[in-house]
């Protein structure tokens, strides 16, 4: 699973995932909505921001139990 840096959207100032682009040192703001149930994306979606502006790195999720090689035991 990939670790994506978190950047602030230039329009709504919400922390969202920054997706790597072909341009060196730049990130693309991931598609997001201002309100959860809206059908329109935020105007800041897919804009490019400098990678130096990253505020954090998204944590990787633990792998599901079905993908583990060995079954967990108590003792």
Secondary structure as UniProt FT lines:
FT   STRAND          5..8
FT   TURN            10..12
FT   STRAND          15..20
FT   TURN            24..25
FT   STRAND          26..29
FT   TURN            36..37
FT   TURN            43..46
FT   STRAND          48..50
FT   HELIX           51..53
FT   STRAND          56..57
FT   HELIX           65..67
//
